[in-house]
Each structure stands twice: as C-alpha cells, then as structure tokens.
Amino acid sequence: MKIWRFGDLVIWRSAALIAALAMAGTTLSAHHSFAAFDMTKEQTITGVVSRFDWTNPHTFIWVDVTNEKGVTESWAIEGMSPNYLGRRGWSKNSVKPGDKITVSIRPLKEGKTGGMFIRAQVGDRVLMPTGTPTDER
C-alpha cells in the first residue's frame, strides 16, 4: 500500500486540474470555431423558408432553393443563439415557413448546401444578427 505524501497529492491534483482545463478549453474553442465556413466568401441565396429552428445553442433557417438545374435543394443556415438574437429584436416569429427569403451567408468550405448567417431580407424587412429589429415580436 502506497502512502501518499503531501507533495505527491499536490502534484496529482495539479495534473488533474490542468488536464481538465485543457479539455474544457478545447471543447469551448471547438464549439465557437468558424473552421467549417469559408470566411473569405459571401454567397447570396434566395428561396422559401421550410423551417426555422429557434433552439440552443444555435438557430437554423432551412431554406428550399431551386438550383440552376431546376432541382430544389435544402440549405441549412446556421445563426446565433436565440438569447443573442432575442436581445437584438428577433423572436421565434421573425422567420416563418413559407416566407420568401434572400440570405447572405459564409458558405461551407466543403461545398455542401449550407452556411453561416450574415443577413437576410424577408419582404421589406432586413434581418441582421447585429440587431436590426423585426416587425414582429
């Protein structure tokens, strides 16, 4: 049976704390990474909202877009959190299924149908994550 000395215990606890903080830091930085998006490009798509997910940790606007071949593709547009958007005038009713929408995004690097929300126009309303208020609260 090993007898723990004070110095051994401090070293073991310190190592465990450092490992836990390193793992937490990796998780946090990975969650807030923009690595999936091409931050050097801006793309604009126009279509019809099929779904608006007002959920944590990020909102999603699903848009049906007809491509150049006439085929309808479903685009997943990732937005900020409901808490962030709510403090800037958005609500769960800011975007509704059936709305015609034009969205500017940072596209996915891998070329799939999706991206990160920059701004959108629904009718005469311009929606921005930085706080342009919507007409409906």
Contacts in CASP RR format, 6 or more apart in sequence:
PFRMAT RR
TARGET T0000
AUTHOR 0000-0000-0000
METHOD contacts of the structure
MODEL  1
MKIWRFGDLVIWRSAALIAALAMAGTTLSAHHSFAAFDMTKEQTITGVVS
RFDWTNPHTFIWVDVTNEKGVTESWAIEGMSPNYLGRRGWSKNSVKPGDK
ITVSIRPLKEGKTGGMFIRAQVGDRVLMPTGTPTDER
31 57 0 8 1.000
34 106 0 8 1.000
34 116 0 8 1.000
35 109 0 8 1.000
36 108 0 8 1.000
36 109 0 8 1.000
36 110 0 8 1.000
37 106 0 8 1.000
37 107 0 8 1.000
37 108 0 8 1.000
37 109 0 8 1.000
37 115 0 8 1.000
37 116 0 8 1.000
38 106 0 8 1.000
38 107 0 8 1.000
38 108 0 8 1.000
38 109 0 8 1.000
39 106 0 8 1.000
41 106 0 8 1.000
41 107 0 8 1.000
42 104 0 8 1.000
42 105 0 8 1.000
42 106 0 8 1.000
42 118 0 8 1.000
43 104 0 8 1.000
43 105 0 8 1.000
43 106 0 8 1.000
43 107 0 8 1.000
44 102 0 8 1.000
44 103 0 8 1.000
44 104 0 8 1.000
44 105 0 8 1.000
45 63 0 8 1.000
45 65 0 8 1.000
45 75 0 8 1.000
45 102 0 8 1.000
45 103 0 8 1.000
45 105 0 8 1.000
46 65 0 8 1.000
46 100 0 8 1.000
46 101 0 8 1.000
46 102 0 8 1.000
46 103 0 8 1.000
47 63 0 8 1.000
47 64 0 8 1.000
47 65 0 8 1.000
47 66 0 8 1.000
47 100 0 8 1.000
47 101 0 8 1.000
47 102 0 8 1.000
48 63 0 8 1.000
48 64 0 8 1.000
48 98 0 8 1.000
48 99 0 8 1.000
48 100 0 8 1.000
48 101 0 8 1.000
49 61 0 8 1.000
49 62 0 8 1.000
49 63 0 8 1.000
49 64 0 8 1.000
49 95 0 8 1.000
49 96 0 8 1.000
49 97 0 8 1.000
49 98 0 8 1.000
49 99 0 8 1.000
49 100 0 8 1.000
49 101 0 8 1.000
49 122 0 8 1.000
50 62 0 8 1.000
50 63 0 8 1.000
50 64 0 8 1.000
50 74 0 8 1.000
50 97 0 8 1.000
50 98 0 8 1.000
51 60 0 8 1.000
51 61 0 8 1.000
51 62 0 8 1.000
51 97 0 8 1.000
52 59 0 8 1.000
52 60 0 8 1.000
52 61 0 8 1.000
52 62 0 8 1.000
52 92 0 8 1.000
52 94 0 8 1.000
52 95 0 8 1.000
52 96 0 8 1.000
52 97 0 8 1.000
53 59 0 8 1.000
53 60 0 8 1.000
53 61 0 8 1.000
53 62 0 8 1.000
54 82 0 8 1.000
54 92 0 8 1.000
55 82 0 8 1.000
56 81 0 8 1.000
56 82 0 8 1.000
56 83 0 8 1.000
57 81 0 8 1.000
58 78 0 8 1.000
58 79 0 8 1.000
58 80 0 8 1.000
58 81 0 8 1.000
59 78 0 8 1.000
59 79 0 8 1.000
59 80 0 8 1.000
59 81 0 8 1.000
59 82 0 8 1.000
59 85 0 8 1.000
60 76 0 8 1.000
60 77 0 8 1.000
60 78 0 8 1.000
60 79 0 8 1.000
61 77 0 8 1.000
61 79 0 8 1.000
61 95 0 8 1.000
61 101 0 8 1.000
61 103 0 8 1.000
61 117 0 8 1.000
61 120 0 8 1.000
62 74 0 8 1.000
62 75 0 8 1.000
62 76 0 8 1.000
62 77 0 8 1.000
63 74 0 8 1.000
63 75 0 8 1.000
63 77 0 8 1.000
63 101 0 8 1.000
63 103 0 8 1.000
64 72 0 8 1.000
64 73 0 8 1.000
64 74 0 8 1.000
64 75 0 8 1.000
65 72 0 8 1.000
65 73 0 8 1.000
65 74 0 8 1.000
65 75 0 8 1.000
65 113 0 8 1.000
66 72 0 8 1.000
66 73 0 8 1.000
67 73 0 8 1.000
73 113 0 8 1.000
74 113 0 8 1.000
75 103 0 8 1.000
75 113 0 8 1.000
75 114 0 8 1.000
75 115 0 8 1.000
76 113 0 8 1.000
76 114 0 8 1.000
76 115 0 8 1.000
77 103 0 8 1.000
77 105 0 8 1.000
77 114 0 8 1.000
77 115 0 8 1.000
77 116 0 8 1.000
77 117 0 8 1.000
78 114 0 8 1.000
78 115 0 8 1.000
78 116 0 8 1.000
78 117 0 8 1.000
79 85 0 8 1.000
79 116 0 8 1.000
79 117 0 8 1.000
79 129 0 8 1.000
80 117 0 8 1.000
80 129 0 8 1.000
82 90 0 8 1.000
82 92 0 8 1.000
84 129 0 8 1.000
85 94 0 8 1.000
85 129 0 8 1.000
88 129 0 8 1.000
88 130 0 8 1.000
88 131 0 8 1.000
88 132 0 8 1.000
88 133 0 8 1.000
89 131 0 8 1.000
89 133 0 8 1.000
89 134 0 8 1.000
89 137 0 8 1.000
90 127 0 8 1.000
90 131 0 8 1.000
90 134 0 8 1.000
91 134 0 8 1.000
91 136 0 8 1.000
91 137 0 8 1.000
93 136 0 8 1.000
93 137 0 8 1.000
94 122 0 8 1.000
94 127 0 8 1.000
94 134 0 8 1.000
94 136 0 8 1.000
95 101 0 8 1.000
95 120 0 8 1.000
95 122 0 8 1.000
95 127 0 8 1.000
99 122 0 8 1.000
99 123 0 8 1.000
100 122 0 8 1.000
100 123 0 8 1.000
101 120 0 8 1.000
101 121 0 8 1.000
101 122 0 8 1.000
102 120 0 8 1.000
102 121 0 8 1.000
103 117 0 8 1.000
103 118 0 8 1.000
103 119 0 8 1.000
103 120 0 8 1.000
104 118 0 8 1.000
104 119 0 8 1.000
104 120 0 8 1.000
105 114 0 8 1.000
105 115 0 8 1.000
105 116 0 8 1.000
105 117 0 8 1.000
105 118 0 8 1.000
106 115 0 8 1.000
106 116 0 8 1.000
106 118 0 8 1.000
107 114 0 8 1.000
107 115 0 8 1.000
108 114 0 8 1.000
108 115 0 8 1.000
117 129 0 8 1.000
118 128 0 8 1.000
118 129 0 8 1.000
119 126 0 8 1.000
119 127 0 8 1.000
119 128 0 8 1.000
119 129 0 8 1.000
120 126 0 8 1.000
120 127 0 8 1.000
120 128 0 8 1.000
121 127 0 8 1.000
125 134 0 8 1.000
125 135 0 8 1.000
126 132 0 8 1.000
127 134 0 8 1.000
END
